[in-house]
Amino acid sequence: MRALELTARLLLALVFAVAVIGKLRTRAGFAEFVGSVRQFGVPARWASPTARVAVAAEAAVVVLLAVSRTVPAGLLIAAGLLGVLTAAMVVALRRGARPACRCFGAGDAPIGGRHVVRNVALATVALLGLLGWATGSGPPPSAPTVLFAVGVAVPLAAVVVRLDDLVALFAPTRSRAPRPVRRS
């Protein structure tokens, strides 16, 4: 179960680290994130504090997952934060709102079902990591366990972070009808 815990820790730490960096990379990027928070129905005066709390919670997850003694707290906060973010998405979608997904900073794809599924999957990873932690006492993970965890977590994190780009890449394109040729 050490492999499960370590894989979950790495995957979530990478995803949340990219989310924090993407939102804080530029002042304009953070302002766009605050704007997207307003589109979720948060009143304008609460949008900036809400955005700051969200980024602080994401950063806390990264730090907590990096320290062995605080792993359970990091996994619980990750699951809880993902639950709150998923609920906000579902409420917005039910209202008919489709705010931009600024989960990783610069994205402008409107939220949709894939974002809800992504967050539920990540919350499940956090809970499975907690299960792995609870049942995996013993010596530190071996080198093969670490290599396995890295080999699984890094590509999965890349897919999670670039999900909108992958969907756009593989989405069917509409072909336009050819223009009639004018003869003079």
CYANA upper distance limits for C-alpha pairs under 8 A (distance plus 0.5 A):
  1 MET  CA      5 GLU  CA      6.89
  1 MET  CA    132 GLY  CA      5.19
  1 MET  CA    133 TRP  CA      7.68
  1 MET  CA    135 THR  CA      6.96
  1 MET  CA    136 GLY  CA      5.58
  2 ARG  CA      6 LEU  CA      6.54
  2 ARG  CA    132 GLY  CA      6.57
  2 ARG  CA    133 TRP  CA      7.33
  2 ARG  CA    136 GLY  CA      5.74
  2 ARG  CA    137 SER  CA      8.40
  2 ARG  CA    141 PRO  CA      6.79
  2 ARG  CA    145 THR  CA      8.01
  3 ALA  CA      7 THR  CA      6.38
  3 ALA  CA    132 GLY  CA      8.24
  3 ALA  CA    141 PRO  CA      7.97
  3 ALA  CA    145 THR  CA      6.06
  3 ALA  CA    146 VAL  CA      7.72
  3 ALA  CA    148 PHE  CA      7.77
  3 ALA  CA    149 ALA  CA      6.46
  4 LEU  CA      8 ALA  CA      6.61
  4 LEU  CA    128 LEU  CA      7.68
  4 LEU  CA    129 GLY  CA      6.35
  4 LEU  CA    132 GLY  CA      5.97
  4 LEU  CA    149 ALA  CA      8.07
  5 GLU  CA      9 ARG  CA      6.62
  5 GLU  CA    128 LEU  CA      7.83
  5 GLU  CA    129 GLY  CA      4.70
  5 GLU  CA    130 LEU  CA      7.20
  5 GLU  CA    131 LEU  CA      8.02
  5 GLU  CA    132 GLY  CA      5.15
  5 GLU  CA    133 TRP  CA      5.89
  5 GLU  CA    136 GLY  CA      8.39
  6 LEU  CA     10 LEU  CA      6.59
  6 LEU  CA    129 GLY  CA      7.84
  6 LEU  CA    146 VAL  CA      7.85
  6 LEU  CA    149 ALA  CA      6.50
  7 THR  CA     11 LEU  CA      6.50
  7 THR  CA    129 GLY  CA      8.08
  7 THR  CA    148 PHE  CA      8.42
  7 THR  CA    149 ALA  CA      4.87
  7 THR  CA    150 VAL  CA      7.27
  7 THR  CA    152 VAL  CA      7.31
  7 THR  CA    153 ALA  CA      6.02
  8 ALA  CA     12 LEU  CA      6.49
  8 ALA  CA    125 VAL  CA      6.26
  8 ALA  CA    126 ALA  CA      6.68
  8 ALA  CA    128 LEU  CA      7.88
  8 ALA  CA    129 GLY  CA      5.52
  8 ALA  CA    153 ALA  CA      7.75
  9 ARG  CA     13 ALA  CA      6.36
  9 ARG  CA     65 LEU  CA      6.33
  9 ARG  CA     66 ALA  CA      8.34
  9 ARG  CA     71 VAL  CA      8.23
  9 ARG  CA     75 LEU  CA      8.05
  9 ARG  CA    126 ALA  CA      8.22
  9 ARG  CA    129 GLY  CA      7.32
 10 LEU  CA     14 LEU  CA      6.52
 10 LEU  CA     65 LEU  CA      8.44
 10 LEU  CA    149 ALA  CA      7.90
 10 LEU  CA    150 VAL  CA      7.61
 10 LEU  CA    153 ALA  CA      6.38
 10 LEU  CA    154 VAL  CA      8.11
 11 LEU  CA     15 VAL  CA      6.70
 11 LEU  CA    153 ALA  CA      5.07
 11 LEU  CA    154 VAL  CA      7.05
 11 LEU  CA    156 LEU  CA      7.47
 11 LEU  CA    157 ALA  CA      6.04
 12 LEU  CA     16 PHE  CA      6.46
 12 LEU  CA     62 VAL  CA      8.12
 12 LEU  CA     78 ALA  CA      8.17
 12 LEU  CA    122 LEU  CA      7.88
 12 LEU  CA    125 VAL  CA      8.48
 12 LEU  CA    126 ALA  CA      7.87
 12 LEU  CA    157 ALA  CA      8.18
 13 ALA  CA     17 ALA  CA      6.36
 13 ALA  CA     61 VAL  CA      7.44
 13 ALA  CA     62 VAL  CA      5.26
 13 ALA  CA     65 LEU  CA      6.92
 13 ALA  CA     66 ALA  CA      8.17
 14 LEU  CA     18 VAL  CA      6.66
 14 LEU  CA     62 VAL  CA      8.21
 14 LEU  CA    154 VAL  CA      8.15
 14 LEU  CA    157 ALA  CA      6.84
 15 VAL  CA     19 ALA  CA      6.75
 15 VAL  CA    157 ALA  CA      6.23
 15 VAL  CA    160 VAL  CA      7.79
 15 VAL  CA    161 VAL  CA      7.06
 16 PHE  CA     20 VAL  CA      6.68
 16 PHE  CA     58 GLU  CA      6.08
 16 PHE  CA     59 ALA  CA      7.44
 16 PHE  CA     61 VAL  CA      7.64
 16 PHE  CA     62 VAL  CA      6.80
 17 ALA  CA     21 ILE  CA      6.63
 17 ALA  CA     58 GLU  CA      7.91
 17 ALA  CA     59 ALA  CA      7.26
 17 ALA  CA     62 VAL  CA      6.69
 18 VAL  CA     22 GLY  CA      6.30
 18 VAL  CA    104 PHE  CA      6.83
 18 VAL  CA    161 VAL  CA      8.08
 19 ALA  CA     23 LYS  CA      6.73
 19 ALA  CA     58 GLU  CA      7.97
 19 ALA  CA    103 CYS  CA      6.53
 19 ALA  CA    104 PHE  CA      4.70
 19 ALA  CA    105 GLY  CA      7.04
 20 VAL  CA     24 LEU  CA      6.62
 20 VAL  CA     55 VAL  CA      6.39
 20 VAL  CA     58 GLU  CA      6.95
 20 VAL  CA     59 ALA  CA      6.80
 20 VAL  CA    104 PHE  CA      7.74
 20 VAL  CA    105 GLY  CA      8.42
 21 ILE  CA     25 ARG  CA      5.96
 21 ILE  CA    104 PHE  CA      8.30
 21 ILE  CA    105 GLY  CA      8.22
 22 GLY  CA     29 GLY  CA      8.04
 22 GLY  CA    104 PHE  CA      5.52
 22 GLY  CA    105 GLY  CA      4.66
 22 GLY  CA    106 ALA  CA      7.23
 23 LYS  CA     29 GLY  CA      6.24
 23 LYS  CA     30 PHE  CA      5.60
 23 LYS  CA     33 PHE  CA      7.17
 23 LYS  CA     55 VAL  CA      8.20
 23 LYS  CA    102 ARG  CA      8.24
 23 LYS  CA    103 CYS  CA      8.31
 23 LYS  CA    104 PHE  CA      6.79
 23 LYS  CA    105 GLY  CA      4.71
 23 LYS  CA    106 ALA  CA      7.97
 24 LEU  CA     29 GLY  CA      7.19
 24 LEU  CA     30 PHE  CA      6.11
 24 LEU  CA    105 GLY  CA      8.16
 25 ARG  CA     29 GLY  CA      7.23
 25 ARG  CA     30 PHE  CA      8.15
 26 THR  CA     30 PHE  CA      6.94
 27 ARG  CA     31 ALA  CA      6.75
 28 ALA  CA     32 GLU  CA      6.68
 29 GLY  CA     33 PHE  CA      6.81
 29 GLY  CA    105 GLY  CA      6.62
 29 GLY  CA    106 ALA  CA      6.96
 30 PHE  CA     34 VAL  CA      6.72
 30 PHE  CA    105 GLY  CA      7.82
 31 ALA  CA     35 GLY  CA      6.71
 32 GLU  CA     36 SER  CA      6.76
 32 GLU  CA    102 ARG  CA      8.25
 32 GLU  CA    105 GLY  CA      8.50
 33 PHE  CA     37 VAL  CA      6.82
 33 PHE  CA     51 ALA  CA      7.68
 33 PHE  CA    102 ARG  CA      6.27
 33 PHE  CA    105 GLY  CA      7.16
 34 VAL  CA     38 ARG  CA      7.05
 34 VAL  CA     47 ALA  CA      6.27
 34 VAL  CA     48 SER  CA      6.04
 34 VAL  CA     51 ALA  CA      6.25
 35 GLY  CA     39 GLN  CA      7.04
 35 GLY  CA     47 ALA  CA      7.94
 36 SER  CA     40 PHE  CA      7.14
 36 SER  CA     99 PRO  CA      6.59
 36 SER  CA    100 ALA  CA      6.69
 36 SER  CA    101 CYS  CA      8.02
 36 SER  CA    102 ARG  CA      7.36
 37 VAL  CA     41 GLY  CA      7.71
 37 VAL  CA     42 VAL  CA      6.73
 37 VAL  CA     47 ALA  CA      6.25
 37 VAL  CA     50 THR  CA      8.13
 37 VAL  CA     51 ALA  CA      7.19
 38 ARG  CA     42 VAL  CA      5.29
 38 ARG  CA     43 PRO  CA      6.70
 38 ARG  CA     44 ALA  CA      6.49
 38 ARG  CA     47 ALA  CA      6.07
 39 GLN  CA     97 ALA  CA      8.06
 39 GLN  CA     99 PRO  CA      6.03
 40 PHE  CA     88 ALA  CA      7.43
 40 PHE  CA     89 MET  CA      8.03
 40 PHE  CA     92 ALA  CA      6.28
 40 PHE  CA     97 ALA  CA      7.93
 40 PHE  CA     99 PRO  CA      7.05
 41 GLY  CA     92 ALA  CA      8.00
 42 VAL  CA     46 TRP  CA      6.86
 42 VAL  CA     47 ALA  CA      6.25
 43 PRO  CA     47 ALA  CA      6.64
 44 ALA  CA     48 SER  CA      8.22
 46 TRP  CA     50 THR  CA      6.41
 47 ALA  CA     51 ALA  CA      6.54
 48 SER  CA     52 ARG  CA      6.66
 49 PRO  CA     53 VAL  CA      6.67
 50 THR  CA     54 ALA  CA      6.67
 51 ALA  CA     55 VAL  CA      6.76
 52 ARG  CA     56 ALA  CA      6.55
 53 VAL  CA     57 ALA  CA      6.53
 54 ALA  CA     58 GLU  CA      6.74
 55 VAL  CA     59 ALA  CA      6.64
 56 ALA  CA     60 ALA  CA      6.55
 57 ALA  CA     61 VAL  CA      6.78
 57 ALA  CA     77 ILE  CA      8.24
 57 ALA  CA     81 LEU  CA      8.04
 58 GLU  CA     62 VAL  CA      7.14
 58 GLU  CA     78 ALA  CA      8.10
 58 GLU  CA     81 LEU  CA      8.47
 59 ALA  CA     63 VAL  CA      6.93
 60 ALA  CA     64 LEU  CA      6.44
 60 ALA  CA     74 GLY  CA      7.87
 61 VAL  CA     65 LEU  CA      6.50
 61 VAL  CA     74 GLY  CA      5.33
 61 VAL  CA     75 LEU  CA      7.82
 61 VAL  CA     77 ILE  CA      7.01
 61 VAL  CA     78 ALA  CA      6.53
 62 VAL  CA     66 ALA  CA      6.86
 62 VAL  CA     74 GLY  CA      7.87
 63 VAL  CA     67 VAL  CA      7.32
 63 VAL  CA     74 GLY  CA      8.27
 64 LEU  CA     70 THR  CA      5.63
 64 LEU  CA     71 VAL  CA      6.22
 64 LEU  CA     73 ALA  CA      7.22
 64 LEU  CA     74 GLY  CA      5.18
 65 LEU  CA     70 THR  CA      7.05
 65 LEU  CA     71 VAL  CA      5.28
 65 LEU  CA     72 PRO  CA      8.48
 65 LEU  CA     74 GLY  CA      5.66
 65 LEU  CA     75 LEU  CA      7.59
 66 ALA  CA     70 THR  CA      8.42
 66 ALA  CA     71 VAL  CA      7.76
 67 VAL  CA     71 VAL  CA      6.82
 70 THR  CA     74 GLY  CA      6.77
 71 VAL  CA     75 LEU  CA      6.62
 71 VAL  CA    133 TRP  CA      8.49
 72 PRO  CA     76 LEU  CA      6.60
 72 PRO  CA    130 LEU  CA      6.62
 72 PRO  CA    133 TRP  CA      7.84
 73 ALA  CA     77 ILE  CA      6.50
 74 GLY  CA     78 ALA  CA      6.49
 75 LEU  CA     79 ALA  CA      6.65
 75 LEU  CA    126 ALA  CA      5.65
 75 LEU  CA    127 LEU  CA      7.42
 75 LEU  CA    129 GLY  CA      7.47
 75 LEU  CA    130 LEU  CA      6.71
 76 LEU  CA     80 GLY  CA      6.57
 76 LEU  CA    126 ALA  CA      7.57
 76 LEU  CA    127 LEU  CA      7.90
 76 LEU  CA    130 LEU  CA      8.10
 77 ILE  CA     81 LEU  CA      6.35
 78 ALA  CA     82 LEU  CA      6.51
 78 ALA  CA    123 ALA  CA      7.44
 78 ALA  CA    126 ALA  CA      6.95
 79 ALA  CA     83 GLY  CA      6.59
 79 ALA  CA    122 LEU  CA      8.10
 79 ALA  CA    123 ALA  CA      5.06
 79 ALA  CA    124 THR  CA      7.95
 79 ALA  CA    126 ALA  CA      6.06
 79 ALA  CA    127 LEU  CA      7.21
 80 GLY  CA     84 VAL  CA      6.77
 80 GLY  CA    123 ALA  CA      8.20
 81 LEU  CA     85 LEU  CA      6.64
 82 LEU  CA     86 THR  CA      6.42
 82 LEU  CA    119 ASN  CA      6.32
 82 LEU  CA    120 VAL  CA      7.73
 82 LEU  CA    122 LEU  CA      7.82
 82 LEU  CA    123 ALA  CA      6.30
 83 GLY  CA     87 ALA  CA      6.61
 83 GLY  CA    119 ASN  CA      8.04
 83 GLY  CA    120 VAL  CA      7.86
 83 GLY  CA    123 ALA  CA      7.42
 84 VAL  CA     88 ALA  CA      6.74
 85 LEU  CA     89 MET  CA      6.79
 85 LEU  CA    119 ASN  CA      8.24
 86 THR  CA     90 VAL  CA      6.70
 86 THR  CA    116 VAL  CA      6.16
 86 THR  CA    119 ASN  CA      6.61
 86 THR  CA    120 VAL  CA      7.66
 87 ALA  CA     91 VAL  CA      6.61
 88 ALA  CA     92 ALA  CA      6.64
 89 MET  CA     93 LEU  CA      6.58
 89 MET  CA    111 ILE  CA      7.72
 89 MET  CA    112 GLY  CA      8.47
 89 MET  CA    116 VAL  CA      7.29
 90 VAL  CA     94 ARG  CA      6.61
 90 VAL  CA    116 VAL  CA      7.72
 91 VAL  CA     95 ARG  CA      6.76
 92 ALA  CA     96 GLY  CA      6.87
 92 ALA  CA     97 ALA  CA      5.60
 92 ALA  CA     98 ARG  CA      7.31
 92 ALA  CA     99 PRO  CA      8.39
 93 LEU  CA     97 ALA  CA      5.85
 93 LEU  CA     98 ARG  CA      6.72
 93 LEU  CA    111 ILE  CA      8.33
 93 LEU  CA    112 GLY  CA      7.74
 98 ARG  CA    110 PRO  CA      5.73
 98 ARG  CA    111 ILE  CA      5.98
 98 ARG  CA    112 GLY  CA      7.72
 99 PRO  CA    110 PRO  CA      5.81
 99 PRO  CA    111 ILE  CA      6.51
100 ALA  CA    107 GLY  CA      7.55
100 ALA  CA    108 ASP  CA      5.37
100 ALA  CA    109 ALA  CA      5.79
100 ALA  CA    110 PRO  CA      4.66
100 ALA  CA    111 ILE  CA      6.39
101 CYS  CA    107 GLY  CA      6.39
101 CYS  CA    108 ASP  CA      6.37
101 CYS  CA    109 ALA  CA      6.19
101 CYS  CA    110 PRO  CA      6.07
101 CYS  CA    111 ILE  CA      5.77
102 ARG  CA    106 ALA  CA      6.44
102 ARG  CA    107 GLY  CA      5.58
102 ARG  CA    108 ASP  CA      7.01
103 CYS  CA    107 GLY  CA      7.77
104 PHE  CA    161 VAL  CA      7.44
107 GLY  CA    164 ASP  CA      8.41
109 ALA  CA    164 ASP  CA      7.29
111 ILE  CA    115 HIS  CA      6.61
112 GLY  CA    116 VAL  CA      7.34
113 GLY  CA    117 VAL  CA      6.71
114 ARG  CA    118 ARG  CA      6.47
115 HIS  CA    119 ASN  CA      6.69
116 VAL  CA    120 VAL  CA      6.69
117 VAL  CA    121 ALA  CA      6.54
118 ARG  CA    122 LEU  CA      6.73
118 ARG  CA    160 VAL  CA      7.70
119 ASN  CA    123 ALA  CA      6.58
120 VAL  CA    124 THR  CA      6.64
121 ALA  CA    125 VAL  CA      6.75
122 LEU  CA    126 ALA  CA      6.79
123 ALA  CA    127 LEU  CA      6.85
124 THR  CA    128 LEU  CA      6.56
125 VAL  CA    129 GLY  CA      6.47
126 ALA  CA    130 LEU  CA      6.75
127 LEU  CA    131 LEU  CA      6.78
128 LEU  CA    132 GLY  CA      6.63
129 GLY  CA    133 TRP  CA      6.59
130 LEU  CA    134 ALA  CA      6.59
131 LEU  CA    135 THR  CA      6.74
132 GLY  CA    136 GLY  CA      6.14
133 TRP  CA    137 SER  CA      7.66
141 PRO  CA    145 THR  CA      6.34
141 PRO  CA    146 VAL  CA      6.93
142 SER  CA    146 VAL  CA      6.82
143 ALA  CA    147 LEU  CA      6.63
144 PRO  CA    148 PHE  CA      6.51
145 THR  CA    149 ALA  CA      6.64
146 VAL  CA    150 VAL  CA      6.63
147 LEU  CA    151 GLY  CA      6.41
148 PHE  CA    152 VAL  CA      6.72
149 ALA  CA    153 ALA  CA      6.33
150 VAL  CA    154 VAL  CA      6.24
151 GLY  CA    155 PRO  CA      7.48
152 VAL  CA    156 LEU  CA      6.82
153 ALA  CA    157 ALA  CA      6.41
154 VAL  CA    158 ALA  CA      6.78
155 PRO  CA    159 VAL  CA      6.81
156 LEU  CA    160 VAL  CA      6.69
157 ALA  CA    161 VAL  CA      6.55
158 ALA  CA    162 ARG  CA      6.47
159 VAL  CA    163 LEU  CA      5.98
159 VAL  CA    166 LEU  CA      8.23
162 ARG  CA    166 LEU  CA      6.72
163 LEU  CA    167 VAL  CA      6.63
164 ASP  CA    168 ALA  CA      6.66
165 ASP  CA    169 LEU  CA      6.53
166 LEU  CA    170 PHE  CA      6.72
167 VAL  CA    171 ALA  CA      6.16
